[in-house]
Amino acid sequence: MKAKDILPAATTVRRRIAAKSESARQHLTETFAKLPADTTYALTTDMWTDSHKQRAYITITIHYINDKWMLDSKVLTTREFTEQKTGTNIRNKLAHILDEFGLNIGQCIFTTDRGSNIVCALKNDTRVDCIAHILNTVVTTALARAGEEVEILLDNCKNLVRYVKKTSLQDNLKKTLKQSCDTRWNSTFTMLHSVKEALPKLTEIFTDDHPRQLHRVTCINTGLLEKLEAFLLVRIIDMWLFFRVQLFQEINLAIKR
């Protein structure tokens, strides 16, 4: 049996996806139309570039209280952004996409990062800073200034996680090792925590079955690892609580306006 006899052709798949997308858009448009005219919507939006063809995209997610008084969130679109990433072009794109759903940009409160272009685009609208981006900047900057010992520890942990994930060693662990990600504010903590929990088992595995790879665990400064993990846990909680209070204050101000 040939695959082409089972799977639909690429053009058929593309056509069906487009039809489903249009159906979902129509459904959302009708949903928004049924809500009170003075409804305020919260929008989160960001721009990103794919690593394969280096194409820029913009994604918009909407958050609102539905007719059952429940918080609902929907991704409105992920769309290629072919224009220059200027404030004017970004705002025009946002307004055009919202118009497709029967919404006005003036009805929306935006949450974004603090990129100069998006800040410029929404300078005349209500916008609040994304807590996750702020926390990520704080953590990244602090770790970059923490000194060589911390830099070496983080590199060794990243290398260990990368090696374990590329081999079958992960199958011998109860929990998955977590890799640090530059754009995720708490990923350094989760990486350190997962490495700390896995070190005894990995040391046993390397000692018994892969002695030539034992250096991958012995090079990790466990004392510093525990201190840095504990420090990040406390500071992340402190920062999260601080910015959460600040966010509520900004939202209250935005609603009063």
C-alpha positions, 0 to 999 in steps of 0.5 A: 500500500502506498502512502499517497493512497492513504494520506491526502495530497498537500494541496488538499491538506492546505485547503482543509486547514484554510477552511477550518481557519476561516470557520474558526475566525467566523465563529470568534467574530460572532462570539465577540459580536454577541458580547456587550459593546463596551467589553474591554479585551486584553491582548498579548502580542509578540514578534518572532523570527523562525530559524529556518527561513528567517521569516518574521511573524506576529502572534496575537492572543486575546483574553476576555470574559465570555457570556458565562462569566469565565475567562477565555483565551484564544490565539487570533492569528500567527501571521507573517510580518513582511513590512519593516518592524516600525511602530507605525507598521506594527500598529497598522497590522494590529488594527487590521487584524482586530478589524477582521474580527470586528474589534477596535484597537481602542477596546484593548489593553495590551501586554507586551515586552519593552521593545522600542518598536512595540512601545512606540506602536502602542504609545497612544493605547493602554499597554502594560509590561510583560512580567515574564520578559522583565523577570527574564531580563533581571535574571539574565543580567544578574547571572551574567554579572555573577562571576566566572564560577557561576558561568562555568557551573551553568555551562557545565550543567547545560553541557550535561543536560545536552549530552543526556538528552542526546543519548539514551541515558534519559530513560534511566532517570525518573524525571526529565532533565530540563535545559536552560532557555534564554527566553524563559525567565525561570528555565535556569532555576528549573535546569539547576533543580533537575540537575541537582536531583539527577546527579546521584543517579547520573554519577552511578550510571557514569561510574558503572557503565560510562567511566569515560564520561564521568567528568561530565558530573564531577566537573559540577560544583555541587555546593555552588549549584545548591546555593544558586538554586536556593538563591534563584528560588527565593529571588524569583518568588520575591520578584514575582510577588513584586511585579504581580502587585505592580501589574494589578496596580497598572490594570486598576489604573487602566480600567479607571481611565 
